[in-house]
Amino acid sequence: MNNQFKTIIIDDELIGTQRLKRLLAPYELFDIMAEAVNGKEGFELIEKLHPDVIFLDIEMPVMNGFEMLKLIRHKPKVVFTTAFDQYAIKAFEENSIDYLLKPIEKDRLDLTVKKLQSSAPFSPDLNSIKNLIQVIQPKKELKTLTVRLGDKIMLIRLDDISYIEAEDKYVFLRCIDGSSHLTDFTMAYLEEKLPDEFVRIHRSFIINTDLIKEIRKSFNGSLAFVLNDKEMTRLNSSRSYSASLREKFGI
């Protein structure tokens, strides 16, 4: 198709990239030339391929999105895609086209596509950006999380979730009854948005503290959490989280 945007997606989370590609496909406007998993790879691809548009995550290993933008000589249109809302003002100071909070929704992406298609330069009023987060995606109290099952969408109640586990680039909801569900949500998004009873104890684990049956001290300074679910799951904290966990639980 003519007049497509040559596009690169730069995101260290595979599920986020896959979701974005699914959402972009119906527009038939985006020629996705390449994907990168960190800012260093993104920088090299941008300088080599000269894309029209990049969809850019912010928090990534090796080099984050802002660091990468300082280095590039070719200047594509930038759409930030991130689970963290605190970067919004800085993102627009970088002259980005838009700032999408994960998980990205189709209705919100429609607005981004209209901005990309507009010939008018995008120069937002920084005073209005201070209220941007509420406009982009108002915070809501989560009570359920969605998962895909074939062509169906299931709603998993938070009360039914024992813990959440990241395996490589995939995130699973592990339920009290022993069932497991793959979700499109990232660990960073869930840690930010879940209510206070869900606590991260390890890079790979977020637990439902309402289901803690026992907390045991381990020899290396970490803590072992035994959960009151079907499997009587035992999960160990990482040392980097142990100090804050000890303070939280008064250990």
C-alpha positions as CSV (number, residue, x, y, z in Angstrom):
1,M,0.0,0.0,0.0
2,N,1.4,3.5,-0.9
3,N,1.9,6.2,1.7
4,Q,2.5,3.9,4.6
5,F,4.5,5.0,7.6
6,K,7.8,3.1,7.8
7,T,7.7,2.0,11.4
8,I,9.9,0.6,14.1
9,I,8.6,-0.7,17.5
10,I,11.1,-0.4,20.4
11,D,10.0,-2.3,23.5
12,D,11.6,-4.8,25.8
13,E,8.4,-6.7,26.5
14,L,7.4,-9.1,23.8
15,I,3.7,-9.2,24.7
16,G,3.5,-5.4,24.5
17,T,5.0,-5.5,21.0
18,Q,2.7,-8.3,19.9
19,R,-0.4,-6.5,21.2
20,L,0.7,-3.2,19.5
21,K,1.2,-5.0,16.1
22,R,-2.3,-6.5,16.4
23,L,-3.8,-3.1,17.1
24,L,-1.9,-1.4,14.2
25,A,-2.6,-4.1,11.6
26,P,-6.2,-3.0,10.7
27,Y,-5.1,0.5,9.8
28,E,-3.0,-0.7,6.9
29,L,-0.9,2.5,7.4
30,F,2.1,1.0,9.1
31,D,5.0,-0.8,7.4
32,I,6.6,-2.4,10.5
33,M,10.2,-2.6,9.3
34,A,11.8,-3.9,12.4
35,E,11.6,-4.4,16.2
36,A,14.1,-3.7,19.0
37,V,14.2,-4.8,22.6
38,N,16.3,-1.9,24.0
39,G,17.4,1.7,23.2
40,K,20.7,0.6,21.8
41,E,19.1,-1.7,19.3
42,G,16.5,0.9,18.5
43,F,19.2,3.6,17.9
44,E,21.1,1.3,15.4
45,L,17.9,0.5,13.5
46,I,16.7,4.1,13.3
47,E,20.0,5.3,11.9
48,K,20.1,2.4,9.4
49,L,16.4,2.3,8.3
50,H,15.3,5.9,8.7
51,P,11.7,5.2,9.8
52,D,8.9,7.7,9.6
53,V,7.4,6.7,13.0
54,I,8.7,4.9,16.1
55,F,6.6,3.4,18.9
56,L,9.0,3.8,21.8
57,D,8.9,2.3,25.3
58,I,10.7,4.3,28.0
59,E,12.0,2.0,30.7
60,M,14.2,-0.6,29.0
61,P,17.5,-2.3,29.7
62,V,20.9,-1.1,28.2
63,M,19.5,2.3,27.2
64,N,16.1,3.8,28.0
65,G,13.9,5.7,25.5
66,F,15.0,9.2,26.5
67,E,18.7,8.3,26.3
68,M,18.2,6.9,22.9
69,L,16.5,10.0,21.6
70,K,19.4,12.2,22.6
71,L,21.7,10.1,20.3
72,I,19.7,9.7,17.1
73,R,20.5,12.0,14.1
74,H,17.5,10.8,12.0
75,K,14.4,12.3,13.6
76,P,11.2,10.2,13.2
77,K,7.8,10.9,14.7
78,V,7.8,9.5,18.2
79,V,4.9,7.8,19.9
80,F,5.8,6.8,23.5
81,T,4.3,3.5,24.8
82,T,4.8,2.8,28.4
83,A,3.2,1.5,31.6
84,F,4.4,4.5,33.6
85,D,2.4,7.7,33.6
86,Q,5.0,9.9,35.4
87,Y,6.9,10.5,32.2
88,A,4.1,12.3,30.3
89,I,5.4,15.9,30.6
90,K,9.0,14.9,29.7
91,A,7.7,12.9,26.8
92,F,6.0,15.9,25.2
93,E,9.0,18.1,25.9
94,E,10.8,15.6,23.6
95,N,8.3,16.7,20.8
96,S,6.6,13.4,20.7
97,I,3.4,12.9,18.8
98,D,1.6,11.1,21.6
99,Y,2.0,9.2,24.8
100,L,0.1,5.9,25.2
101,L,-0.3,4.1,28.5
102,K,-0.2,0.3,28.5
103,P,-2.2,-1.8,27.9
104,I,-3.0,0.3,24.8
105,E,-6.7,0.4,23.9
106,K,-8.0,0.7,20.3
107,D,-10.0,3.9,20.9
108,R,-7.0,5.6,22.3
109,L,-4.8,4.4,19.4
110,D,-7.4,5.9,17.0
111,L,-6.6,9.4,18.3
112,T,-2.8,8.7,17.8
113,V,-3.3,7.6,14.2
114,K,-5.3,10.8,13.5
115,K,-2.4,12.9,14.9
116,L,0.0,11.0,12.7
117,Q,-2.1,11.6,9.6
118,S,-2.5,15.3,10.3
119,S,-0.2,17.6,8.4
120,A,-0.3,20.2,11.2
121,P,2.7,20.3,13.5
122,F,1.9,18.9,17.0
123,S,2.7,21.5,19.7
124,P,0.8,20.8,22.9
125,D,0.2,23.4,25.5
126,L,2.4,22.4,28.5
127,N,-0.1,23.8,31.0
128,S,-2.7,21.4,29.7
129,I,-0.2,18.5,29.8
130,K,-0.2,18.7,33.6
131,N,-3.6,17.2,33.4
132,L,-2.7,14.8,30.7
133,I,-2.7,11.6,32.7
134,Q,-6.4,12.0,33.5
135,V,-7.3,12.7,29.9
136,I,-5.3,9.8,28.5
137,Q,-6.4,7.1,30.8
138,P,-8.2,8.0,34.1
139,K,-7.2,5.7,36.9
140,K,-9.8,3.2,37.9
141,E,-10.0,0.9,40.8
142,L,-9.2,-2.5,39.3
143,K,-11.5,-5.4,40.3
144,T,-10.8,-7.8,37.5
145,L,-8.2,-8.5,34.9
146,T,-8.9,-9.6,31.3
147,V,-7.4,-12.6,29.6
148,R,-7.9,-14.1,26.2
149,L,-9.2,-17.6,25.7
150,G,-9.4,-18.2,21.9
151,D,-11.8,-15.6,20.6
152,K,-13.3,-15.0,24.0
153,I,-12.3,-12.5,26.7
154,M,-12.5,-13.7,30.3
155,L,-12.6,-11.6,33.4
156,I,-10.6,-12.9,36.3
157,R,-11.5,-11.4,39.7
158,L,-8.6,-10.1,41.7
159,D,-9.8,-12.0,44.7
160,D,-9.3,-15.2,42.8
161,I,-5.7,-14.5,42.0
162,S,-3.1,-16.1,44.3
163,Y,0.0,-14.6,42.6
164,I,1.2,-13.3,39.2
165,E,4.3,-14.7,37.6
166,A,6.5,-13.5,34.8
167,E,8.2,-16.2,32.7
168,D,10.6,-14.7,30.1
169,K,8.4,-12.2,28.3
170,Y,5.1,-13.7,29.3
171,V,2.9,-12.9,32.3
172,F,0.5,-15.4,33.9
173,L,-2.2,-15.0,36.5
174,R,-2.0,-18.0,38.9
175,C,-5.4,-18.5,40.6
176,I,-6.4,-20.0,43.9
177,D,-8.0,-23.0,42.3
178,G,-4.7,-23.9,40.5
179,S,-5.7,-22.5,37.1
180,S,-3.4,-20.3,35.1
181,H,-4.1,-17.7,32.5
182,L,-1.8,-15.8,30.1
183,T,-2.5,-12.1,30.1
184,D,-1.4,-9.1,27.9
185,F,-0.7,-7.0,30.9
186,T,3.0,-6.3,31.9
187,M,4.4,-6.8,35.3
188,A,5.3,-3.0,35.4
189,Y,1.7,-2.1,34.6
190,L,0.3,-4.5,37.2
191,E,2.6,-3.4,39.9
192,E,1.6,0.2,39.2
193,K,-2.2,-0.4,38.9
194,L,-3.1,-3.2,41.3
195,P,-4.5,-2.4,44.7
196,D,-2.2,-2.4,47.8
197,E,-2.8,-6.0,48.7
198,F,-0.8,-7.1,45.7
199,V,2.9,-6.7,46.5
200,R,5.9,-7.4,44.3
201,I,8.4,-9.7,46.1
202,H,10.6,-10.6,43.2
203,R,11.2,-9.5,39.6
204,S,9.1,-12.5,38.6
205,F,6.4,-12.5,41.3
206,I,3.6,-10.3,42.6
207,I,1.6,-11.9,45.4
208,N,-1.9,-11.4,46.9
209,T,-1.0,-10.7,50.5
210,D,-4.6,-11.5,51.6
211,L,-3.6,-15.1,50.8
212,I,-0.4,-15.3,52.8
213,K,-0.5,-18.3,55.2
214,E,3.1,-18.1,56.5
215,I,6.2,-16.0,56.1
216,R,9.5,-17.8,56.7
217,K,13.0,-16.3,56.9
218,S,15.5,-17.8,54.6
219,F,19.2,-18.2,55.3
220,N,20.3,-15.7,52.6
221,G,18.2,-12.8,53.9
222,S,15.2,-13.4,51.6
223,L,11.7,-14.3,52.8
224,A,9.6,-17.3,51.8
225,F,5.9,-16.7,51.4
226,V,3.5,-19.7,51.7
227,L,0.1,-18.9,50.1
228,N,-3.2,-20.3,51.0
229,D,-4.1,-21.6,47.6
230,K,-4.8,-25.1,46.2
231,E,-1.1,-25.8,45.7
232,M,0.1,-24.2,49.0
233,T,2.5,-22.3,46.8
234,R,5.8,-21.2,48.3
235,L,7.5,-18.2,46.7
236,N,10.9,-16.7,47.7
237,S,11.5,-13.0,47.6
238,S,14.6,-11.6,46.0
239,R,17.2,-9.9,48.2
240,S,16.5,-6.6,46.6
241,Y,12.9,-6.6,47.8
242,S,13.6,-8.1,51.2
243,A,14.3,-4.9,53.2
244,S,11.0,-3.2,52.1
245,L,9.1,-6.5,52.7
246,R,10.5,-6.8,56.2
247,E,9.4,-3.3,56.9
248,K,5.9,-3.8,55.4
249,F,5.3,-7.0,57.4
250,G,7.1,-5.9,60.6
251,I,9.6,-8.7,60.5
